[in-house]
Amino acid sequence: MTQKITTIVALAIIGLLVFGCQTYVNIPKQDSDTASHDPNGKTVRTVIAKAVRYAIDEAGITEPVQVMLPANTEKLTYANVLETIGDQAVSPFEEDVPDIAGIVFAKGIRIRGTQGEVDIARPVGDGVDQLVTVYLDWQPLKGWEAFRLHVWRGVPVDESNVKLKTK
């Protein structure tokens, strides 16, 4: 019985590796970790697209937004992610860019098995950006789904956008 369980677990691990599932991801890379740092893998693409779509919808942004992905993201990955997000997403590689509401930037991705988190900077108006974390779960037959968003208050995303009150 133990040998059967060991064989099943070994086959499952081999299957995950063969199909390129990224079950442990840190983007950007953290010191001394053994995680994947590839923003171009299928799992990362799916998680980013779902998280960005959730962040845009939750903020009530209806205008087009430029989507920026982590460093070392290939143009094919951009194309896949933007297609998944929908017509509202604008590529940074487009030359004839329509008027945009701002930039949505996927800054950090963490995946631990069936749990994911994506840190996103999104526009909230008047040139101010807001940092949020979108939480996702992977469910059998459903795939990755965003279920919660946390707004980080008091965290300046870009100090040039911070307006100080003066007397």
N, C-alpha and C positions, 0 to 999 in steps of 0.2 A: 504494500500500500504506500509506504513512504517513497519507494522508488518511482511509483507512478506520479505522485505529487511533484517530486523533484524533476522528473522528465517534463511534466506539463509546465512548470515554472520556467525551466530552461528554454523550452520551445517558445514560450511567451516572450521572454527576454530577447531571444534571437529574432523573433518576428518583429518586435519593436525596433530593433537595430536595423534590420534589413529594410523595413519600410520607412526609415528615416524619422520616426517619431522622436521629438525632442521632449523628454520628460523632465529634464533638469536644465533650466536656462537662466542665465544672468546676463542681461544687456543693460548697461555696459558691464564689462568684465570687472569682477571683484578680485581683490588680492588673494592669491593662493586657492582659488576655487577650481573645481573640476567640471564645472557646468559647460554647456554649449554656449557659444557667444555669437553664433551665426544668425543674423537677422533675416536670412534668405530661406530658411527651412519652412516647410509647409505648416507646421504647428505654429511657429511664430507669426507667419503671414496671417493665418486664420485668427489668432488671438488679437493681433494688432487691429485688423479690420473690424472685428466685433467690438473691441474696446473703443476705437475712435468713433464708430457709428453710435454707440451708446452715449458717449460723452457729448457728441453733437446734438443728439436728440434730447438728452436730459437738459441741456442748456437752452433748448428752444431756438437754436441757430437754424435759420431757413435759407440764408444766403450761401453762395459758394465759399468754401474755405480752402486754402492751400494746405496740403498735408505734407508734413516733413517726418521722415522716418529716421531711425538711428544711423550712425556712421556705418559705412561699408555695406549699405543696402544697395542692391543692384537695381538697374532700371526695370528689369523684368519683374522683380518683386514689387516695385512701385506700381507697375501696371496692374498686377494681380490684386494688390491691396486696394488701389483706387477703384478698380472695377467692382470689387466686392462692396466697398462703401457706397458707391452709387454716383450719380451725376453731380452731386453737390461737392465732391472731392476734386480738387484741382492739383495737377502735378507741378512740382517746382521746375520741371524741365520744359513745360509749355512756354512758347514764346508769346502767343496771343492770349494772355490771361485776362479773363473777365474781371470785373470789379469783385473783390473778395471781402468777406467780413473780417478776415484775419487769418492767422496761421494756427493750425492745430498740429502740435508737435508731440509725437510719441517719444518720450525721453528715456524711459526705462521699462524693461520687461523682465518679469520673474515668473518662471513656471516651475511648479513642484508637483509632478505627476498629473493629477486631475484638477489642480488649483492654479489659477493664473492671476497676475496683477500687472497692470500697465499704468505707468505714470504718464499723464498727458497734460500739456499746457494748452489751454484753449482760450479764445477771446471771449470777453464778457462785455465789451463795449467801451467806448471812449479811449481806445488804445491800451486798455488794461487787460492783462492775461491772468488766468487763474490756474493754479496747479491742482489737479485732481488725480485720484487713483481709482481705476475701474477694476473691480473684482469679477473674475470669471470662474465657472465650473465646467468641467467636461462631463457629459452624461452619455451613457450608451444610447445609441440610436438618435440622439439629438445633436451630439457634438458639443462644441464650445458655445456657451451662452453667458453674456454679462448679466449680473444680477444685482449689483450694488455699486454705488459711486461714493467716494469720500472726498469732500472739498477740504483742502489744506488752507486754513486761514492764516494770514500773517506771513506767508512765504512769498517774497517777491520773486517772480520768475525772471524778470529782466529789470535791473535797477533803473534803466533809462525810462521805464514806464511808470515808476513809482512817483506819485505826486505828493510832495510834502506841503503841509499847511504852513503858511507863513502869517505872522501877525502884522 
